[in-house]
């Protein structure tokens, strides 16, 4: 079995490999280092390096895979442990966690993001249900590192079992409590969480630090706990398989899968495809991207979703782009899948340009799009693909 460790699994530049073809590696061994902004990458298996390219390290994994792993260097500096472990935002953003938490002052709140707001995904909630203590300890470490005085867990009320589990623990925690988010998409957006929990409206481009908060996905907090307590690097990922898969139609969470494994392994583990099936989407239905069976699991992968075959569309297509939903590249993939032709594109009227990037000025509260629809119609569009999150 070959695994592929992508050299870019984070915000920033691709990492620099520090292993060579033919070299034997151990599980947990550091194999690539940041080249500027980035995070360490470790081998998730025992094996031999088959090939090193500018994009990835390919390892032939041995059949025998002991549980033991190479631990990160021992240190009393918790921020250094996070850095050594190669922790990034596991919710999909991929920002290096040691940089996010490297703040000297001004933080009052650490917020655990348990929104799991994209439909079909369920691995964050499964993690909470199975091991809530590891999340609470992660919040405490994050509060200690950032000198925050209050911890919140942001979750939707519908996740009753997870809430009960957390509530039993939090009643013994003076400074950590559960807070509810509305059951909508994109409730997991950092600006939405700040708005819902702290009643502060951040402007497009503003970070939660402007509201004296740091927000971290629950799996990221799990990885923080493992790095500090067990000196474990990030070598596994929690995922959800869902869609046209025999044992996972409504979603099946699989925790701690080795990073670098081909995603087809987990489709087959869940029973294989339901025929007919369409494309594989990596991530969630709103912001995911097209994948292939040999696409490797990465530090930021959340969902492996198998869709229905696309319907064929002979009408001319117009699209309305949305920061909370799909962007132009994804619309092109969808149109190609339908054998359709995009004749015009526009952006949701809430989109504003900030530092060269278009952002929503009020995520989760969508406007009417009559003006945009009329524009696309005037450009010859006969059907519209829209990615808004509420209408």
Order of alpha helices (4+ residues) and beta strands (2+ residues): beta-beta-beta-beta-beta-beta-beta-alpha-alpha-beta-alpha-alpha-beta-alpha-beta-alpha-beta-alpha-beta-beta-alpha-beta-beta-beta-beta-alpha-beta-beta-beta-alpha-beta
